Amino acid sequence: MHKTIWIIRLFACLLLSALVIGVVAAQDTCPADLSALVEACSASPLGSACTASGDAVPLDQLPEDSAPQIIRLSGSGGDLSLTLVGVQLTAYEQGEMASAGVEVGNAAGYNVNLRGGPGSNFDVVGIMRFDERLIADGQSADGAWLRVQVEEGVVAWVSKSLVSNLPELAGLPVVDANSPAGGAVGHVLTLAPVESDCGESGAYITASGESAQRLTINDVPVSVTAGTLFVGLGEDTETSYFAFSGSSAVGTGDAQLSLAAGQSSASSIDALPSLPPFEQITALGIEPEACLVAVGASPVTALTEPDGDFNFTLAEDVTYTADGLTTVEDAAWLHLAIRGDAWVSAAEVSTLGACEALPDPLAVEAPPVFGAGLSPEQIIYNYLNARIAADARQMQALSCASWDQQAALQSQSFRAMRAELLNVACSTVSQSGGNAVVHCDGVIQTEYNGELRQWELGNYALTQESGAWRMCGEAG
């Protein structure tokens, strides 16, 4: 009896060990499989689906293999690449992508020309009045011109620089003279999740070129410009979107969502998007323009401020984005882009992407330096204007430390008189390092009890203090 129990226990241990080894092996091989996929499909043809074996088939002959795939598509002014991880392409067609359009107003303040094509070399076919509003339903490949609906079925083109610049315009489809009004021909894909050991399931969409590349995924219009967008397609969760780089737009019209690098379709800690693990991102060669923060198997505490009080515990095995970085006593702290203040020690998490470039939200900005950026002659001209106005405060602000008291005395010179500058022209005659000499032609004319008197101007010495030129008295 005891021998039987022992054999059962031994068998259970062996079975458990095999399962654990199998899970670890699957987790270890997945990043390697993705790296092999990228290498094998680096030169796969447009309009095909390619697997890690290097075999590429046309999209009208969908592969039955549900392993990771790379799909390459031609775009407008660039190409599209979709890497499918844990999802499978179930249908593909080229169809019309509907666009609800974006209402734009005339921002020029005067009537502007409407042209027959996207460029000033096309004929003028009408005008857009200074107070008129039209619906833009498409844009040129370079994004400089908008196609607008003049009346039903009739379109024209207007320069984007002359209309109200709205973020929604970036999501308009790229169209040409032959595209039907209200839409454009594009790629329409249907994706479905499948079982996978590669972490989060979804599609990485990478667009080349500087114009917006558009496609429709599961009936949702998506555009990506010069970057990578992750479309999360978990089985039991809603579709989520996260922009690794570039800019993206999801949806159309008033419901369209614009995403810059590091932004997602979720806006609070209660609705965090499912972001892929670091191993998956690096295996695919993605370089995030945002800063990603990964929490490992051990919980990490988020504080209200660096070295501050407990706020909440971050979930394990979750990837977050950071929007701030500061240093306290030589220790780096990251501020997470979630609801409320959440600071984590950089030593307790893993990071990926442009983290060193994050702004310091706790930094105290230095007050602007008065007169910074002004040339020596501009400083002297302003000093002279302050003198005839008897503005001691302005004169002292424009003076170096050693001239401060003299500036206060000079401010009294013309206080009881009417003073004005006549024919004044100042120029820098010499400059060496932090010293300069300015010569001014012209006079200060005063009037006292009806008597006019003129005071000739001359040479003035300046020095640089605290990042700006300062008046330091008359020069010989």
SETOR-58812 format. One record per residue (C-alpha): residue in three letters; x, z, y. Coordinates in nm, 4 decimals. Each point is the difference from the previous one (the first is absolute). Layout:
N
('ALA',(X,Z,Y))
...
END
This chain:
476
('MET',(0.0000,0.0000,0.0000))
('HIS',(0.2741,0.1010,0.2416))
('LYS',(0.1957,-0.3072,-0.1032))
('THR',(-0.2988,-0.2219,0.0798))
('ILE',(-0.0428,0.1563,0.3461))
('TRP',(0.3698,-0.0452,0.0681))
('ILE',(-0.0151,-0.3677,-0.0957))
('ILE',(-0.3046,-0.0500,0.2271))
('ARG',(0.1780,0.1694,0.2907))
('LEU',(0.3129,-0.2102,-0.0586))
('PHE',(-0.2069,-0.3185,-0.0060))
('ALA',(-0.1781,0.0995,0.3242))
('CYS',(0.3328,0.0693,0.1727))
('LEU',(0.1376,-0.3359,-0.1112))
('LEU',(-0.3157,-0.1762,0.1168))
('LEU',(0.0109,0.1770,0.3392))
('SER',(0.3694,-0.0855,0.0387))
('ALA',(-0.0720,-0.3630,-0.0758))
('LEU',(-0.2764,-0.0091,0.2591))
('VAL',(0.2215,0.1607,0.2660))
('ILE',(0.2861,-0.2379,-0.0778))
('GLY',(-0.2430,-0.2923,0.0150))
('VAL',(-0.1321,0.1039,0.3425))
('VAL',(0.3497,0.0527,0.1383))
('ALA',(0.1096,-0.3347,-0.1416))
('ALA',(-0.2977,-0.1734,0.1604))
('GLN',(0.0752,0.1632,0.3356))
('ASP',(0.3676,-0.0917,-0.0260))
('THR',(-0.0553,-0.3606,-0.1032))
('CYS',(-0.2619,-0.0865,0.2601))
('PRO',(0.2370,-0.0145,0.3013))
('ALA',(0.2403,-0.2019,-0.2146))
('ASP',(-0.2841,-0.2381,-0.0928))
('LEU',(-0.0859,-0.0452,0.3688))
('SER',(0.3629,-0.0710,0.0907))
('ALA',(0.0139,-0.2562,-0.2804))
('LEU',(-0.3244,-0.1512,0.1302))
('VAL',(0.1412,-0.0458,0.3505))
('GLU',(0.3169,-0.1586,-0.1365))
('ALA',(-0.1734,-0.2283,-0.2508))
('CYS',(-0.2599,-0.1262,0.2480))
('SER',(0.2178,-0.0353,0.3105))
('ALA',(-0.0288,-0.3790,-0.0139))
('SER',(-0.3448,-0.0416,-0.1545))
('PRO',(-0.1991,-0.2903,0.1492))
('LEU',(-0.2802,0.0344,0.2534))
('GLY',(-0.3479,0.0153,-0.1460))
('SER',(0.1131,0.1739,-0.3192))
('ALA',(-0.0033,0.3372,-0.1756))
('CYS',(0.3316,0.1169,-0.1471))
('THR',(0.0788,0.2860,-0.2421))
('ALA',(0.3238,0.1834,-0.0796))
('SER',(0.0737,-0.2563,-0.2713))
('GLY',(0.0452,-0.2553,0.2782))
('ASP',(-0.2905,-0.2120,-0.1192))
('ALA',(-0.2107,-0.1350,0.2864))
('VAL',(-0.3435,-0.1554,-0.0508))
('PRO',(-0.2358,-0.1658,0.2514))
('LEU',(-0.2708,0.2217,0.1433))
('ASP',(-0.2687,-0.2123,-0.1623))
('GLN',(0.1487,0.1072,-0.3361))
('LEU',(-0.0021,0.3768,0.0454))
('PRO',(0.2332,0.1852,-0.2404))
('GLU',(-0.1674,0.2452,-0.2326))
('ASP',(0.2981,0.2330,0.0254))
('SER',(-0.0926,0.3067,0.2083))
('ALA',(0.3653,0.0930,0.0610))
('PRO',(0.1290,-0.0004,0.3608))
('GLN',(-0.0119,-0.3455,0.1525))
('ILE',(0.1198,-0.1725,0.3146))
('ILE',(-0.2315,-0.2563,0.1584))
('ARG',(0.1343,-0.2357,0.2650))
('LEU',(-0.2276,-0.1802,0.2444))
('SER',(0.0539,-0.2373,0.2898))
('GLY',(-0.1066,0.1261,0.3412))
('SER',(-0.0191,-0.1281,0.3567))
('GLY',(0.3503,0.0012,0.1452))
('GLY',(0.1270,0.2099,-0.2916))
('ASP',(-0.0613,0.1032,-0.3595))
('LEU',(-0.1794,0.2842,-0.1784))
('SER',(0.1244,0.1990,-0.2963))
('LEU',(-0.2230,0.2378,-0.1971))
('THR',(0.1566,0.2400,-0.2479))
('LEU',(-0.2658,0.1393,-0.2339))
('VAL',(0.0706,0.3406,-0.1571))
('GLY',(-0.2730,0.1494,-0.2171))
('VAL',(-0.2444,-0.2698,0.1069))
('GLN',(-0.0735,-0.3482,-0.1281))
('LEU',(-0.1096,-0.3213,0.1662))
('THR',(-0.3370,-0.0890,-0.1517))
('ALA',(-0.1071,-0.2848,0.2278))
('TYR',(0.1555,-0.2269,0.2608))
('GLU',(-0.1308,-0.2770,0.2226))
('GLN',(0.0581,-0.1616,0.3335))
('GLY',(-0.3046,0.0493,0.2134))
('GLU',(-0.1203,0.0522,0.3523))
('MET',(0.0879,0.3360,0.1536))
('ALA',(-0.2817,0.0913,0.2313))
('SER',(0.0866,0.1508,0.3362))
('ALA',(-0.2512,0.1848,0.2125))
('GLY',(0.2214,-0.0740,0.2987))
('VAL',(0.1122,0.2146,0.2921))
('GLU',(-0.1622,-0.0081,0.3436))
('VAL',(0.2570,-0.0566,0.2744))
('GLY',(-0.0273,0.0000,0.3764))
('ASN',(0.1866,-0.1937,0.2664))
('ALA',(0.2859,0.2254,0.1126))
('ALA',(0.1542,-0.2437,0.2498))
('GLY',(-0.2500,0.0660,0.2773))
('TYR',(-0.0563,-0.3725,0.0553))
('ASN',(-0.1444,-0.2921,-0.1976))
('VAL',(0.2406,-0.1062,-0.2782))
('ASN',(0.0242,-0.3254,-0.1907))
('LEU',(-0.1388,-0.0483,-0.3481))
('ARG',(0.1945,-0.2585,-0.1982))
('GLY',(-0.0646,-0.2196,-0.2987))
('GLY',(0.2831,0.1541,-0.2016))
('PRO',(0.2438,0.2936,-0.0102))
('GLY',(0.2375,-0.1016,0.2778))
('SER',(0.0227,-0.0993,0.3647))
('ASN',(0.0738,-0.3581,-0.1107))
('PHE',(-0.3609,-0.0395,-0.1211))
('ASP',(-0.2723,-0.1367,0.2278))
('VAL',(-0.2126,0.2350,0.2078))
('VAL',(-0.3505,0.0000,-0.1510))
('GLY',(-0.1621,0.2701,0.2125))
('ILE',(0.0513,0.3228,0.1908))
('MET',(-0.0472,0.3681,-0.0745))
('ARG',(-0.1478,0.1590,0.3112))
('PHE',(0.1641,0.3104,0.1468))
('ASP',(-0.2994,0.2120,-0.1058))
('GLU',(-0.0696,-0.1698,-0.3343))
('ARG',(0.0264,0.1433,-0.3511))
('LEU',(0.0450,-0.2154,-0.3115))
('ILE',(0.0379,0.0571,-0.3746))
('ALA',(0.3488,-0.0702,-0.1402))
('ASP',(-0.0172,-0.0911,-0.3697))
('GLY',(0.3596,-0.1027,-0.0708))
('GLN',(0.3529,-0.0271,0.1333))
('SER',(0.2937,-0.2400,-0.0102))
('ALA',(0.2834,0.0520,-0.2474))
('ASP',(0.2255,0.1427,0.2747))
('GLY',(-0.2770,0.2302,0.1254))
('ALA',(0.0255,-0.1337,0.3574))
('TRP',(-0.3378,-0.1807,0.0107))
('LEU',(-0.3526,0.1053,-0.0944))
('ARG',(-0.2777,-0.2252,-0.1215))
('VAL',(-0.3268,0.0898,0.1741))
('GLN',(-0.3581,-0.1021,-0.0681))
('VAL',(-0.1305,-0.1815,0.3082))
('GLU',(-0.3398,-0.0634,-0.1574))
('GLU',(-0.1322,-0.0252,-0.3519))
('GLY',(0.2299,-0.2271,-0.2004))
('VAL',(0.2199,-0.0774,0.3037))
('VAL',(0.3389,0.1650,0.0432))
('ALA',(0.2878,-0.0093,0.2492))
('TRP',(0.3331,0.1757,0.0485))
('VAL',(0.1177,0.2508,0.2626))
('SER',(0.3386,0.1629,0.0519))
('LYS',(-0.0008,0.3580,-0.1337))
('SER',(0.1952,0.1109,0.3085))
('LEU',(-0.3032,-0.0779,0.2186))
('VAL',(-0.2621,0.2051,-0.1859))
('SER',(-0.0483,0.3677,-0.0760))
('ASN',(0.2691,0.1055,-0.2463))
('LEU',(-0.1780,0.1877,-0.2814))
('PRO',(0.1622,0.1346,-0.3217))
('GLU',(-0.2729,-0.1717,-0.2035))
('LEU',(0.1371,-0.3404,0.1013))
('ALA',(0.2952,0.0452,-0.2376))
('GLY',(-0.2412,-0.0120,-0.2933))
('LEU',(-0.1525,-0.3361,0.0867))
('PRO',(0.0698,-0.2742,-0.2535))
('VAL',(0.2541,-0.2713,0.0747))
('VAL',(-0.1964,-0.3216,0.0539))
('ASP',(0.0638,-0.3579,0.1046))
('ALA',(-0.2042,-0.2853,0.1391))
('ASN',(-0.1465,-0.0780,-0.3421))
('SER',(-0.1067,0.3565,-0.0893))
('PRO',(-0.3762,0.0597,0.0099))
('ALA',(-0.1342,0.2114,0.2856))
('GLY',(-0.0338,0.3640,-0.0919))
('GLY',(0.2384,0.0004,-0.2916))
('ALA',(0.3157,-0.1319,-0.1656))
('VAL',(0.0999,-0.1131,-0.3439))
('GLY',(0.2054,0.2634,-0.1782))
('HIS',(0.0845,0.1809,-0.3206))
('VAL',(-0.2742,0.2034,-0.1684))
('LEU',(0.1103,0.2387,-0.2762))
('THR',(-0.1813,0.2441,-0.2256))
('LEU',(0.2078,0.2883,-0.1365))
('ALA',(-0.0919,0.2617,-0.2583))
('PRO',(0.1907,0.3171,-0.1041))
('VAL',(0.1454,0.0254,-0.3516))
('GLU',(0.1779,0.2751,-0.1880))
('SER',(0.3543,0.0507,0.1286))
('ASP',(0.2856,0.2493,-0.0167))
('CYS',(0.1425,-0.1114,0.3353))
('GLY',(-0.1644,0.2582,0.2255))
('GLU',(-0.2546,-0.1095,0.2586))
('SER',(-0.1771,-0.3277,-0.0754))
('GLY',(-0.0293,-0.2676,0.2616))
('ALA',(0.1349,-0.3154,0.1609))
('TYR',(0.2981,-0.0259,0.2338))
('ILE',(-0.0636,-0.2856,0.2442))
('THR',(0.3095,-0.1261,0.1804))
('ALA',(-0.0303,-0.2652,0.2717))
('SER',(0.2844,-0.2047,0.1434))
('GLY',(-0.0045,-0.1731,0.3371))
('GLU',(-0.1091,0.1333,0.3380))
('SER',(-0.3648,-0.1058,-0.0188))
('ALA',(-0.2786,0.1883,-0.1777))
('GLN',(-0.0357,-0.1004,-0.3661))
('ARG',(-0.3587,0.0348,-0.1214))
('LEU',(-0.1707,0.0310,-0.3352))
('THR',(-0.3079,0.1634,-0.1498))
('ILE',(0.0337,0.2710,-0.2656))
('ASN',(-0.3136,0.1194,-0.1794))
('ASP',(-0.2198,-0.1447,0.2774))
('VAL',(0.1956,0.1767,0.2778))
('PRO',(0.1923,-0.2171,0.2519))
('VAL',(0.3610,0.1167,0.0371))
('SER',(0.2753,-0.1234,0.2309))
('VAL',(0.3676,0.0989,-0.0028))
('THR',(0.2576,-0.0901,0.2643))
('ALA',(0.3741,0.0141,-0.0770))
('GLY',(-0.0206,0.2970,-0.2338))
('THR',(-0.1410,0.1620,-0.3128))
('LEU',(-0.3464,0.1500,-0.0576))
('PHE',(-0.0890,0.2060,-0.3092))
('VAL',(-0.3570,-0.0349,-0.1265))
('GLY',(-0.0810,0.2956,-0.2282))
('LEU',(-0.2486,-0.0802,-0.2774))
('GLY',(-0.0409,0.3126,-0.2096))
('GLU',(-0.2780,-0.0008,-0.2598))
('ASP',(-0.1896,0.3000,0.1365))
('THR',(0.0864,-0.0220,0.3696))
('GLU',(-0.0927,-0.2229,0.2894))
('THR',(0.2378,-0.2753,0.1018))
('SER',(0.2654,0.1340,0.2366))
('TYR',(0.2505,-0.1751,0.2246))
('PHE',(0.3459,0.1028,0.1205))
('ALA',(0.2354,-0.2043,0.2211))
('PHE',(0.3647,0.0353,-0.1000))
('SER',(0.1235,-0.2349,0.2716))
('GLY',(-0.1178,-0.2610,0.2491))
('SER',(-0.3652,0.0068,0.1041))
('SER',(-0.3188,-0.0520,-0.1973))
('ALA',(-0.3746,-0.0277,0.0473))
('VAL',(-0.2792,0.0679,-0.2494))
('GLY',(-0.3600,-0.1173,0.0374))
('THR',(-0.1559,-0.1964,0.2862))
('GLY',(-0.1831,0.0520,0.3264))
('ASP',(-0.0828,0.3534,0.1126))
('ALA',(0.0852,0.1357,-0.3446))
('GLN',(0.3530,-0.1398,0.0042))
('LEU',(0.2804,0.2531,-0.0469))
('SER',(0.3405,-0.0711,0.1553))
('LEU',(0.3024,0.1659,-0.1641))
('ALA',(0.3530,0.0319,0.1379))
('ALA',(0.2938,0.1029,-0.2181))
('GLY',(-0.0656,0.3471,-0.1443))
('GLN',(-0.3759,-0.0087,0.0605))
('SER',(-0.2638,0.0095,-0.2708))
('SER',(-0.3733,-0.0333,-0.0467))
('ALA',(-0.0179,0.3808,-0.0274))
('SER',(0.0287,0.2141,0.3109))
('SER',(-0.0017,0.3605,-0.1235))
('ILE',(0.1393,0.2234,-0.2721))
('ASP',(-0.3424,0.0030,-0.1613))
('ALA',(0.0199,-0.3732,-0.0679))
('LEU',(0.3645,-0.0792,-0.0664))
('PRO',(0.0602,-0.3468,-0.1407))
('SER',(0.1628,-0.0304,-0.3393))
('LEU',(0.3546,-0.1066,0.0817))
('PRO',(0.2399,-0.1286,-0.2659))
('PRO',(0.2925,0.2131,-0.1204))
('PHE',(0.3443,-0.0593,0.1500))
('GLU',(0.1324,-0.1468,-0.3262))
('GLN',(-0.2609,-0.2767,0.0152))
('ILE',(0.0696,-0.0792,0.3646))
('THR',(0.3781,-0.0203,-0.0405))
('ALA',(-0.0245,-0.1992,-0.3259))
('LEU',(-0.1970,-0.2662,0.1886))
('GLY',(0.2597,-0.0098,0.2785))
('ILE',(-0.2451,0.1077,0.2710))
('GLU',(0.1584,0.1398,0.3176))
('PRO',(-0.2628,0.2064,0.1859))
('GLU',(0.0083,-0.0082,0.3779))
('ALA',(-0.1797,0.3346,-0.0139))
('CYS',(0.1369,0.3329,-0.1260))
('LEU',(-0.1347,0.1006,-0.3418))
('VAL',(0.0210,0.3542,-0.1336))
('ALA',(-0.0337,0.0770,-0.3706))
('VAL',(-0.0902,0.3368,-0.1492))
('GLY',(0.1385,0.0494,-0.3489))
('ALA',(-0.1259,0.2048,-0.2915))
('SER',(0.0438,0.3270,0.1917))
('PRO',(-0.2469,0.0897,0.2772))
('VAL',(0.1247,-0.0120,0.3599))
('THR',(-0.1310,0.2191,0.2799))
('ALA',(-0.1093,-0.1620,0.3267))
('LEU',(0.0482,0.2191,0.3074))
('THR',(-0.1748,0.0048,0.3358))
('GLU',(0.3389,-0.0584,0.1658))
('PRO',(0.3647,-0.0115,-0.1136))
('ASP',(0.0845,0.3445,-0.1415))
('GLY',(-0.3558,0.0966,0.0934))
('ASP',(-0.2990,0.1413,-0.1833))
('PHE',(-0.1543,-0.1244,-0.3242))
('ASN',(-0.2554,-0.2753,0.0461))
('PHE',(-0.0789,-0.1356,-0.3488))
('THR',(0.1693,-0.1121,-0.3208))
('LEU',(0.0667,-0.3696,-0.0466))
('ALA',(-0.1261,-0.1529,-0.3213))
('GLU',(0.2554,-0.0800,-0.2682))
('ASP',(0.1107,-0.3556,-0.0760))
('VAL',(-0.1522,-0.1340,0.3233))
('THR',(0.1562,-0.2345,0.2577))
('TYR',(-0.0656,0.0629,0.3688))
('THR',(0.1072,-0.1678,0.3242))
('ALA',(0.1910,0.1798,0.2744))
('ASP',(-0.0337,-0.0684,0.3729))
('GLY',(0.2499,0.2476,0.1453))
('LEU',(0.3466,0.1461,-0.0610))
('THR',(0.1656,0.2977,0.1658))
('THR',(0.3022,0.2236,-0.0594))
('VAL',(-0.0100,0.3808,0.0150))
('GLU',(0.3276,0.1879,-0.0509))
('ASP',(0.1614,-0.3039,-0.1690))
('ALA',(-0.2939,-0.0338,-0.2423))
('ALA',(-0.2152,-0.3157,0.0043))
('TRP',(-0.3808,0.0279,0.0002))
('LEU',(-0.2534,-0.2783,-0.0475))
('HIS',(-0.3480,-0.0106,0.1522))
('LEU',(-0.2547,-0.1575,-0.2338))
('ALA',(-0.2522,-0.2542,0.1271))
('ILE',(-0.3050,0.1908,-0.1205))
('ARG',(-0.2705,0.2125,0.1553))
('GLY',(0.1333,0.2942,0.2020))
('ASP',(0.3617,0.1171,0.0252))
('ALA',(0.1908,-0.0215,-0.3266))
('TRP',(0.3778,0.0447,0.0046))
('VAL',(0.2152,-0.0155,-0.3129))
('SER',(0.3674,0.0647,-0.0492))
('ALA',(0.1817,-0.3286,-0.0624))
('ALA',(0.2100,0.1822,-0.2608))
('GLU',(-0.3100,0.0627,-0.2154))
('VAL',(-0.1292,-0.3588,-0.0165))
('SER',(0.1271,-0.3506,-0.0674))
('THR',(-0.0122,-0.2638,0.2726))
('LEU',(-0.0026,-0.3777,0.0105))
('GLY',(-0.0064,-0.2433,0.2897))
('ALA',(0.0654,0.0275,0.3728))
('CYS',(0.0049,0.3793,0.0230))
('GLU',(0.3037,0.0392,0.2260))
('ALA',(-0.1726,-0.2083,0.2691))
('LEU',(-0.3015,0.2342,0.0271))
('PRO',(-0.0642,0.1549,0.3419))
('ASP',(0.0440,0.3724,0.0547))
('PRO',(-0.3459,0.1322,0.0970))
('LEU',(0.1534,0.3324,0.1098))
('ALA',(0.2634,-0.1510,0.2292))
('VAL',(-0.0338,0.0947,0.3647))
('GLU',(0.0421,-0.3083,0.2116))
('ALA',(0.2403,0.0363,0.2907))
('PRO',(-0.1694,-0.0456,0.3376))
('PRO',(0.0589,-0.3443,0.1499))
('VAL',(0.3023,-0.0251,0.2280))
('PHE',(-0.1063,-0.0730,0.3569))
('GLY',(0.1389,-0.3359,0.1098))
('ALA',(0.1254,-0.0929,-0.3476))
('GLY',(0.0482,-0.3747,-0.0323))
('LEU',(0.0233,-0.0643,0.3759))
('SER',(0.3035,-0.1829,0.1340))
('PRO',(0.2272,0.1604,0.2645))
('GLU',(-0.1495,-0.2149,0.2789))
('GLN',(-0.3544,0.0971,-0.1067))
('ILE',(0.0931,0.3690,0.0157))
('ILE',(0.1382,-0.0379,0.3532))
('TYR',(-0.2997,-0.2026,0.1175))
('ASN',(-0.2362,0.2680,-0.1326))
('TYR',(0.2154,0.2690,0.1641))
('LEU',(-0.0239,-0.1751,0.3383))
('ASN',(-0.3772,-0.0341,-0.0312))
('ALA',(-0.0261,0.3711,-0.0823))
('ARG',(0.2177,0.0803,0.3035))
('ILE',(-0.2204,-0.1795,0.2519))
('ALA',(-0.3013,0.1746,-0.1565))
('ALA',(0.1782,0.3384,0.0306))
('ASP',(-0.0592,0.0572,-0.3715))
('ALA',(0.2624,0.2641,-0.0809))
('ARG',(-0.1162,0.0411,-0.3594))
('GLN',(0.0398,-0.3708,-0.0780))
('MET',(0.3376,-0.0194,0.1753))
('GLN',(0.1361,0.2965,-0.1973))
('ALA',(-0.1306,-0.1475,-0.3252))
('LEU',(0.2000,-0.3167,0.0767))
('SER',(0.3158,0.1912,0.0954))
('CYS',(0.2925,0.1281,-0.2043))
('ALA',(0.0550,0.3760,-0.0185))
('SER',(0.2677,0.0040,0.2706))
('TRP',(-0.2249,-0.1902,0.2458))
('ASP',(-0.3117,0.2072,-0.0598))
('GLN',(0.0274,0.2217,0.3125))
('GLN',(0.1019,-0.2907,0.2225))
('ALA',(-0.3049,-0.1947,-0.1192))
('ALA',(-0.2214,0.2897,0.1060))
('LEU',(0.1594,-0.0038,0.3476))
('GLN',(-0.0321,-0.3790,0.0338))
('SER',(-0.3697,0.0221,-0.0817))
('GLN',(-0.0477,0.1729,0.3371))
('SER',(0.1754,-0.2783,0.1977))
('PHE',(-0.3062,-0.2070,0.0826))
('ARG',(-0.2734,0.2539,-0.0597))
('ALA',(-0.1224,0.0015,0.3624))
('MET',(0.0291,-0.3766,0.0415))
('ARG',(-0.1625,-0.3127,-0.1296))
('ALA',(0.2608,-0.1681,-0.2214))
('GLU',(0.0115,-0.3281,-0.1892))
('LEU',(0.2478,-0.2172,-0.1874))
('LEU',(0.0761,-0.3413,0.1505))
('ASN',(0.1625,-0.2944,-0.1803))
('VAL',(0.1436,0.2192,-0.2732))
('ALA',(0.1856,-0.1628,-0.2921))
('CYS',(0.2164,0.2065,-0.2364))
('SER',(0.2513,-0.1185,-0.2600))
('THR',(0.2583,0.1619,-0.2268))
('VAL',(0.3483,-0.0881,0.1281))
('SER',(0.1986,0.1912,-0.2624))
('GLN',(-0.0622,0.1838,-0.3235))
('SER',(0.2459,0.1716,-0.2333))
('GLY',(-0.1147,0.2192,-0.2870))
('GLY',(-0.2399,0.2558,0.1383))
('ASN',(0.0719,-0.0711,0.3686))
('ALA',(-0.1323,-0.2704,0.2310))
('VAL',(-0.0100,-0.0998,0.3669))
('VAL',(-0.3044,-0.1677,0.1547))
('HIS',(0.0010,-0.1814,0.3353))
('CYS',(-0.3232,-0.0327,0.1974))
('ASP',(-0.0571,-0.2379,0.2914))
('GLY',(-0.2751,0.0793,0.2489))
('VAL',(-0.0989,0.2955,0.2156))
('ILE',(-0.2251,0.3023,0.0199))
('GLN',(-0.2041,-0.0368,0.3182))
('THR',(-0.1483,0.3107,0.1572))
('GLU',(-0.2442,0.0486,0.2839))
('TYR',(-0.0188,0.3230,0.2003))
('ASN',(-0.2037,0.0314,0.3238))
('GLY',(-0.0140,-0.3795,0.0211))
('GLU',(0.3772,-0.0431,-0.0313))
('LEU',(0.1297,-0.2196,-0.2857))
('ARG',(0.3332,0.0660,-0.1637))
('GLN',(0.1727,-0.1643,-0.2965))
('TRP',(0.2296,0.1631,-0.2575))
('GLU',(0.2204,-0.2408,-0.1915))
('LEU',(0.0290,0.0333,-0.3734))
('GLY',(0.3286,-0.0266,-0.1900))
('ASN',(0.1699,0.0907,-0.3263))
('TYR',(-0.1227,0.2703,-0.2383))
('ALA',(0.1724,0.1624,-0.2957))
('LEU',(-0.1812,0.0645,-0.3268))
('THR',(0.0812,0.1699,-0.3278))
('GLN',(-0.1797,0.0268,-0.3328))
('GLU',(-0.1521,0.3365,-0.0876))
('SER',(-0.2348,0.0792,-0.2895))
('GLY',(-0.0484,-0.3662,-0.0879))
('ALA',(-0.0798,-0.1379,0.3472))
('TRP',(0.1776,-0.1098,0.3168))
('ARG',(0.0022,0.2550,0.2836))
('MET',(0.0760,-0.0250,0.3745))
('CYS',(0.3183,0.1933,0.0843))
('GLY',(0.0481,-0.0685,0.3708))
('GLU',(0.1383,-0.2674,0.2274))
('ALA',(0.3060,-0.1973,-0.1145))
('GLY',(0.2851,-0.1012,0.2266))
END
